[in-house]
Amino acid sequence: MTFAARMARLGTESAFEVLARARALERAGRQIVHLEIGEPDFDTPANIRDAAKKALDNGYTHYGPSAGLPETRKAVAEYISKTRGVTVLPEETLIVPGGKPIIFFTILALIDAGDEVIYPNPGFPIYESVINFAGGVPVPIPLREESGFGFDLTLFERRVSPRTRLIIINSPQNPTGGVLDLGQLERIAALAAARGIPVLADEIYRQFLYEGEFASILSLPGMRERTILLDGFSKSYAMTGWRLGYGVMPVPLAEQVTRLMVNSASCTASFVQLAGLAALQGDQTPVARMVAEFKRRRDLLVDGLNRLPGVRCARPRGAFYVFPSITGTGRPSAEVAERLLAEAGVAALSGTAFGAHGEGYLRFSYASSLERIREGLDRLGRFLATRP
């Protein structure tokens, strides 16, 4: 079978590959500490599960509108209007199966061969993968520890060119936990507005903010008409397996993305959308409880990592990942991550899984219990103490 040339340009998400290897080791009898996958270990709240059951019993098992159920789009519009401080209309919202379709469809709708896309590096690997797949030119902006893993704004301003067709930002950020503050967003917005460049703002970790206040580029002057906002239910409501996300974007782009939905997934499952409706309109206490627990886990993991030889770990302000420097070990990131799984039974990701500028770092997810994090730290400490 001969594959299309574009398939060679399509990357992957290493977290799932490492998870698969870790599961294989478990089937062989090994005990693995899972710190690799970005999935909350909490159950989906009961009111959300009950809403899905009720929807199934009420017959929501058929095709729905490709752009999403009207009541769910309305609820998302109201939620974004409230949380971002800017009026959003239902026709500017799209309900999709997970957050990735907003990345995929936005890039397919906006990027032609040779068009440049600015994106964070290290960053969510799907950004670079889909840019390449569409024939675009990835233009990375390094995220550096010394600046809190924020955009290098001077470099950003130099790298914007007449070929720039899209800017991607992510805050709070995967994999570093960095957060773009208002001043950084204002500089990005000013340039985007002046050049007429759309911005894809990935805000899937918005609720996982431990210090400071969240700022959205959507609410800044000139950005209402050129922002594509990505958010969803997977992280905040522990609904990863439900596959439910959404985008907010100008109506002309929403119409194009709806056509891509028609040609791919057709629609998002209706009973899942009603579960999402219950999530947005129901009790938010489970979300607050989960975020508070994640903060405790963050502090335990950061403090523990900083006690280990050859490791230095900044305290992230958001998301549920730490991105420690392991340059003191003198080993490449991929080698350390591979040996850590094979020899110590701790599943983590190499920083280079998120781009070339992730070299020298590992990513640990603290979406795991305090007990498992302590066990992971103990194993990591023994590994570093005994391995050359």
N, C-alpha and C positions, 0 to 999 in steps of 0.2 A: 504494500500500500504506500503510495506517495503522498506525503502531507504538504499542505500549502506552506509556502515559505514564511508566511506571517506567524505560523505556529512556533517557529524557532525564536521569535521575538517575545513570546509570552512567557513570563516568569511564573513564580509560585509563591506560596506563603509558607515559610520554613517552619512555623509553629506547628502546622499540621503534619509535616514530615517528621519532626522530632517527636511529636506525640505518638505517631505510628510506630516509630522505633522503640519508644519507651513502653508502649503497650506490648510489643513483641517480646521485650525483655521480661515484662511481668508474666506473660504467658509461659515463659521459660522458667519461672520460679523466682525471679529477682523482685525485690521491693524497691520501687522507684518513688522518689519525692518529686512531684510534678510542680515545677515552677516555670513552665514553658508556655502554657496556653492562656490567652487572655479571656478567660471565661469565669464569671462569678460563680463561686461554689454554693451560693444560696439557691433555695428553691424559688420558682416563680410564685409571687404572692397569691394567696388563696382567692382573693376577689377576682383576679385576672383569670385564673384557671376556671373558676365558676362561671365567668362570663362566656368563656369559650364553650364550656359544656352546654350552657343554655342556648347559645347560638346554634350549636349542632342539633340540639333537640328541636329548635325552631326552624330548621331547614336551611340554614346558611351553608349549604354544601355545593352550591352551583357557581357558575361563572358570575363574576361581578364586573363592574366597569374597569377598564384597563388603568385608569388614573387613580382608582381607589373608590371606596364607598363614599357617597356624599357626606354622611354623618361623621365618618372618620376624618375626611379632609377638612371638614368644618372644625372639628375638635383640634386637629393639628394647627390650623390657622389661628385659632383662639389661644392655644398654648404658646405658640411662637410669639404672637403679639404680646402676650403677658410677660414672657420670660426675656424677650429681647427688646422690648420697649418700642416696637415699630409695628404699624398696622399691616397685617398679612391677610390676604383674601383666600378663600378656599380654592379658587381656580389657580392660585399660584403654588399649590401643594400637590404632591404626588406621593402615593403610598406604594412601596415596592417591597419585594421579598428580601429584606436585609439592607444593610447600608451600602454594600459594594455596588449594586446596580446604579446608584447615583454617581459613583466615581466612573464606572464603565460607560454609562450612557452619556454623561456630560462630555467626556473626552471624545467619544465617537461622534457626538453631535457637533462639536466645536472645532476639532483638530483635523486638518488635512496633512498629507505627507509634507514634511519639512517645517511645519509649524512648531514653534518652541513653547514648552510648558515649564514654568518655574515651579519647583516643589522642594520640600524639606528633605535633607539627607544628613543623618539617618532618619528614615521615615517609614511609614506603612508601605510595605513592598509593592502593594497593588498599584500605587500611583505610578511608579516607574514602569512597571510591567505593562500597564494599559497604554501609557504614552508610547512605549515602543511598539506595542501591538498595532496601534492606530497609525503608525508611521511618523509620529511626531518626534521631536528632538528634546530629550530630557535635559533640563538645565538645573542642576542641583544647587541648593543654597545650604552650605554646611551649618549644622547646629553644633555649637561648641560649648563645652562644659563651663568655660570661664565666663560666658555671658548668660548662664542659666539655661542653656540650650535654646535660646531664642534665635530668631533670624539674624544673620550677619547683614544688617540693613545697608551698610555701605556697599558691600558686595552685591546685595540684591539690586540696589539702584543702578549699579554698573552693568548688571547682567540682563536687565530688561532691555529689549531691542525691538526694532520694528517688526520682527518676526514673532514676538511674544503674543500668544493668543489666549493664554490662561495662566493664572497664578493659583497654586494650591497651598493652603495653610491648614494647620491642624493644631488646635489648642483646646484643652490640655492635650499633650502630644504623646503618641505612641512611636517610639519606645522609651523616650527619655523622661516622661512626666513633666516636661517643661511647659510653661504657660506664656503665651504672648500677652504682654500687658498693654494697657490702652495706648501708651505712647508709641509702641512698636506697630500696633494696628493702625494708628493714625497715619504713620509714614507709609505703610503699605497701601492704605486706602487713598491717600493723596496721589500717589503715583498711578494707581489703577484708574482712578477717576480722571486724571489728567490725560492718560493715554487711551482711555476707553477699553480697558482690559477686564474681562470677567474674573471673579475670584471664587474659587470653590473652597468654602470654609467647612472643614470637617470638625464638627462640634459634638461628636458622639460621646465624648467623656465629660461634657459640660458639668454634670452634677458631681463628678469626682474632683472637687476642688477643695483643698484643705486649708489654704491660706489665701487671703486677698479676695477680691471680687472678680467675678467673671465678666469679661467684655467681649461683645460680638461685633465683628466688622459689619454685619448687616445693619446695625443701628447708626453707623457713622455717615456723615454727609456725603452724598453722591454715590452711596453704595447700595441703596435700596433697589436700584434698577440694574445692578450688575453683579449681585451676589447670588451664588448657588449655595444654599445652606444644607448640609447633610447632618441628620440626626436620626435617632431610632430608639428602639426599645431593648435591644440585646443586653446592653451593659447596665443601665439604670434600673431595669425591672427584672434582671436575671432571666431574660427571654432569648438567649442565644439560639436555641434550637427551634424557636417559633418562626424565625426568619421574617422579621418585620422592621422596616425602616421607612424613612421618608425624606423627601427633598422639598425645599422651598426655593422657587426660582421665578424669574420673569415669565409671564404667560407665553410669549413666543417660544421660549426654550421648553417650557412645560409641554407644549403641543408636540414638539419634536421628540422629547423623551417619551411621551405617551405612545408615539408611533413605534419607538424602539421596544416598548413594553408589549405592544400588540404583536410585534414580530418575534418576540422571544418568550417571555413567561405568560403572556396573555393577561394575567391579572394576579393580584395577591389574594391568598385564600380569605374568603369573606369572614369565616368564623374567627380567624386569627386577627383580622382587623377589628372585630368587635371586642376581642380581648384587649387589644391596644387601646381602644376607646375607654374601656374600664380602667386601664392603667393610668391614663391621663386624667380622668375625672374622679378617680377613687382616692382613698387614703394614701398619702405620701409618706406615712411613717416608716414603712419597710425600706424605702429608699434611704431616708435619713439614718436609719439604724445600720444599714449596710455600709454607707459611706463612713460612719463613725468607726465601725469595726475595721474597715480598710485602713483608716488612719492609724489605728493601733498596730496593725500588721506592718504598715509602712515603717513606723518608727522602730519596731522590733528588728526588721530586716536591715534597715539602714545602719542602726547602731551596731548590729552584729557584724555586718560586712566591714565596717570601719575598724573593727578590732582584728581583722584578719591580715596576715602578712601579704604585702604586694597588692592590696586592694584599697581603693579610695572611692567612696560613694557619696555623691551629692544627695540632699534630701529633696525629692521631687515635690512640687506643689500640687500636682494633679494626676489624673488617670490612676492606674493601679499597677505601675511598673517602676522598678528601679533600674538604673543604667550605670552600674559601677565600672570604674576604670580598673583594668587588670594589667596595665602596662608594667607594673612593678614585678609581675611574674616573669617578664621577659619572653612570653609565649604569645603566638598569634591567637586571636579570639576564637577562630574556628577550631583550632587544635584544643584549646582549653575546654570549650563547650563539648566537643566530642569525647574527650577523655573523662570529663566530669560525669557524663552519662554512663559511659562504658565501665569506668573504674569505681566511681563513687555512688552511682545510682541516683544522681541529681539531674533532672532534665531542665536545661536552660537553653537560651538562644545566643548564638554569636552576634555581636554587634554588627558584623558585616552582613547578616541576614536582612538588615535594614538599609544597606547601602555602603559604599566604600568608606564613607566618613564615620562609620561605626567601628572601624578597626580599633582595637585596644579596649573594647568594652564588651560586657555581657548584658543580656536583658533577663531579669527575673520578674515574673508576675507574682504579686502577693495576693492573688485571688485563691488563696489556700489557707487552711486553718493555722492558728498560732502554733499549735503543736507540730504541724508539718513544716512550718517555716523554721522552728527551732531545730528540728531534725536535719533539715537541709543545711542550716548553718553549721551544725556539728560535722556533717559529712564533708562540707566544703572546707572547713578548717583542717580536718584530718588529711584531706586530699592535698591541700597546699603545703602542709607541714611535711609530708612524706614523699611527694613527687618532685623529681628534678625539673 
